[in-house]
Amino acid sequence: MGSTPHIAVIGGGSTGVGIARDLAMRGLDVTLVEQGNLTHGTTGRMHGLLHSGGRYAVSDQASATECIEENRVLRDIASHCVEMTGGMFVKRPEDSEEYFQEKLSGCEECGIPAKVVSREEARSMEPHLAKDIEKAIVVPDGAIDPFRLVVANAGSAQEHGARIETHSKVTDLLVEGGEVVGLEVEHTSGPGTRVHGKEGGKEEIRADYVVNATGAWAGRIGDMAGVDIAVRPSKGVMTIMNVRQVDTVINRCRPKGDADIVVPHETTAILGTTDEEVEDPEDYPEEQWEVDLMIETLSELVPMLEEARTIRSFWGVRPLYEPPDVGSTDPTDITRDFFLLDHDERDDLPGMTSIVGGKFTTYRMMGEQISDHVCGKFGIDADCRTAEEPLPGSEDFSVLRDYMDEFGLRSPIGRRSVERLGSRADEVLKTDSPNPTVCECEGVTRAEIQDAIGQSGSDLNAVRIRTRASMGNCQGGICCHRMASELHPEYEEGVVRRAWDELLQERWKGQRHALWGQQLSQAMLNYALHATTQNRDHDPAGGDPVDFAAFDTGVDHGDAAGAANVAADGGRNGD
């Protein structure tokens, strides 16, 4: 073929960026478009588990085998994104011994290293496990940062020539002569990095081939071309605790069920999850009982969770898929394997393939298979290198060097910075300018914030997923305004304020189901800081003066109407 094929990839989650990286490394011309930030969909709403395959060793052994294979690959190529915590499948007295043995045998059959440990051994590893557990199976589970991994893949794709467009929603597929020849996108603020207030616009992106990697949204893209992609979205809740109650991934050793895993992740622990089919991947109920179920049920494994502080909850939607003739009624019965749908063979519509199903841990394998498929369409013989070539940040990665002295950072901050940046630490942290800590909860410095702004424009939520700034215990209460200040003077005041407001709104929405106990106090402090001290509720300065004496002196307790008036008008009419 004379010219290099141009491939359009739709979807900026783990699968989409994995495909974009693989194709770009093979020398193809790639454009990736994503309707929100990178990780906007399912990838940004998962519990951060690097699967050993143990969870599927009984019910879905093909998926389990894929998981352990990719587990080993990701430890090598994405070392700065992975913490090898290890994992345990814990048996309580009421749990089935038969199932425990099936789990052990399944792990062995799938090539997953597995070892039985006694109650005493399990509790010596994790002292906060319940005293009445019986035993556990130890497996090589780990924790992985999905934001860091996706950003690294996108960065690698760009280094190999790919174009990455976020906040660019596909509004239509271009179909000519019965073939998909491109797509139409709506840019929020024009091509390139996002800038708040910058006028957006539409763009036609012509392509020799289109890959639909939109996960739970795949059916919507299919509809634009008149093909049916019957993805079955299934929602699951995750609840974030304020500290790591455990340092090992804790799984309940029982057949399918809700609330059966605790994943230590960075400075927190994430509790999961539920599995409930929904119609719309963007519009479904988020209910308090789901959060309560996480805490109540997982307290049976880790009792201290019952009294622990919850800082946030979030819901994600799995892009489950199975061939139409299977007809599973329970989403937990649907395979976690992935499917490549060639719409030329399947629907007589050349020019597009969709990839559906799968798991975060196998994203790279999925990218390899669909890249092989696309290259085959154009007669290109190019080997996949994504299993051997480290991601940016994981080349020669080590946290053993004394970065604290080298970069003038206090020990905990230096360690956290290097863990996030990996082999990019020299590039980012070596600066002659002052480098104060912007986010104390997560130990994020100005140098990291400025590095992320360079990649993200004025989008502070994109800065957040690159650095973890505002994701700690205070949920941005202390650092959101500092992050916004870092946008100035490159961006004008109006842009900075819009970006600040957007970050505050995103940080608030996940706290709605955590407003009790200490976290309620934290939320009230955040409100006092943001709404009053910083006037982020935009209360007009020219309004009637507030009579604070009405609060200080109170009102006649017998005067119910007077009390109601003070509460209603904030003391503006003290009489």
Sequence and secondary structure as in RCSB ss.txt:
>XXXX:A:sequence
MGSTPHIAVIGGGSTGVGIARDLAMRGLDVTLVEQGNLTHGTTGRMHGLLHSGGRYAVSDQASATECIEENRVLR
DIASHCVEMTGGMFVKRPEDSEEYFQEKLSGCEECGIPAKVVSREEARSMEPHLAKDIEKAIVVPDGAIDPFRLV
VANAGSAQEHGARIETHSKVTDLLVEGGEVVGLEVEHTSGPGTRVHGKEGGKEEIRADYVVNATGAWAGRIGDMA
GVDIAVRPSKGVMTIMNVRQVDTVINRCRPKGDADIVVPHETTAILGTTDEEVEDPEDYPEEQWEVDLMIETLSE
LVPMLEEARTIRSFWGVRPLYEPPDVGSTDPTDITRDFFLLDHDERDDLPGMTSIVGGKFTTYRMMGEQISDHVC
GKFGIDADCRTAEEPLPGSEDFSVLRDYMDEFGLRSPIGRRSVERLGSRADEVLKTDSPNPTVCECEGVTRAEIQ
DAIGQSGSDLNAVRIRTRASMGNCQGGICCHRMASELHPEYEEGVVRRAWDELLQERWKGQRHALWGQQLSQAML
NYALHATTQNRDHDPAGGDPVDFAAFDTGVDHGDAAGAANVAADGGRNGD
>XXXX:A:secstr
  S  EEEEE  SHHHHHHHHHHHHTT EEEEE SSSTTTTGGGGS  EE  SGGGTTT HHHHHHHHHHHHHHH
HHTGGGEE   EEEEE TTS HHHHHHHHHHHHHTT   EEEEHHHHHHH TTS TT  EEEEE  EEE HHHHH
HHHHHHHHHTT EEE SEEEEEEEEETTEEEEEEEEESSSSSS  TT   EEEEEE SEEEE  GGGHHHHHHHT
T     EEEEEEEEEESS S SSEEEE SSS SS EEEEETTEEEEE   EE S SS     HHHHHHHHHHHTT
TSGGGGGS EEEEEEEEEEE   TTT  SSGGGS   EEEEEHHHHHS TTEEEEEE  GGGHHHHHHHHHHHHH
HHTT      TTTS  TT TT  S S HHHHTT  HHHHHHHHHHHGGGHHHHH  SS   EEETTTTEEHHHHH
HHHHHHTT HHHHHHHH TT STTTTTTTHHHHHHTTTTTS HHHHHHHHHHHHHHHHHTTGGG SHHHHHHHHH
HHIIIIIIS TT   TTS    THHHHH   TT HHHHHHHHHHTTSS  
